[in-house]
Amino acid sequence: MAEVKIVDQNNKKVGSREVSDAIFGLETDAGLVHRVYNALARTQRVGTHSTKTVADVSGGGKKPFKQKGTGRARQGTTRAAQMRHGGVAHGPQPHDYNTRINKKERRRAVAVVLSDALREGRLIVVKKLALKETKTKAFLAVRDKLKVTSGLFVLAENNDAVELSGRNVPLSKVVLDGQMNLHDMLKFDHLVVTEDALTNIEKRLGGEG
């Protein structure tokens, strides 16, 4: 089994633990990650964009001018696409962009990204994240000691001091382990996970949660 180092908030090693190879020992699979990421991104689209076609535009029941003798191109309605105030030809219409991705694929994609992060040294496991006061400066101090400039911080339970302190810090985001998603994991350079959150992630991806 793979092993991860556990550090404290000062980036000092305080222990280590084994992690499941089924979650942290997978080979890179860019195709799977790309497919799942695109599916998740598509589901965020509302799909309410719409334009009026010739059939939707009011008026136009009368032929604008006679068929022959005017020297102009023949027209059947004032609401044709080429006419002023006419309908739009081939414009966007309401569309459902949802793409079905089964739970097993979603879980495996997350596990692949976790495996890559561990292999590349971008996964940092912290014994716990706690601040004595709710201050951005305090959060930045911890982030600097962990040598993280761009990171997703994952907690096992709500911690107002940490969440509020990191809320407005650029290139950082604080979430609970149940809120962690593929988009955020790929967006940030480092993944900072508390030991308890790591336990929850292993249970969830292992099908226990």
C-alpha positions, 0 to 999 in steps of 0.5 A: 500500500502507498504511504503518505506523510502527515504534517502539522500546521508548521509543516513538521512531520508528525507521522505517516499512514498507509492509504488504499492503492485502489484510491491512491495507487491508480495510473494516470487516465487523462481520458477518463478525467477529461470525460468526467470533467466535461460531463460535470461542466456541461451539467452547469449550463442552464441551456435557456438561450433562445432566439425567435425563428420566422414562426415565432416573430409576430406579423409578416402575414402579408406579402411585402410587395408583388412578385414581379416587376419591382426589380427586387428579389422576391419576398414572401414575408416581412419576417424572413431572416434576411428582412429587418425585424425578421426571425433568426435563422439557425439561432440557439434554442433551449437545450438540455446539456446534461450528460450521464456519468455513472457513479463508478466513473465519477469516483474513479476519476476523483481517485485518479486525480488523487493518485496523481497528486500523491505521486507528484507531491501535490497532496499534503495531509495535515493532522488538523487545521485550526486557527485561534482567531478568524483572520485572513492573516492567520490563514495565510501564515499556515498556507505559507508554512505549508508552502502552498501558493494555490491550494484546495483545503479539505476539512472533515467538519465545519470550522468557522475560523478556517472557512471564514479566514480563507474565504477571500484568499486568492488561489485558495478554497476551503471545503468539506470532504463531501463538497470536494469536486473534480473541478476544484481538484484540477483548478488548484496546484495543491490539495491540502487534506486533514487526516480525518478528511482523508479517512472520509474520502477513502470511505466514500471512494471505497463505496462505504460512504 
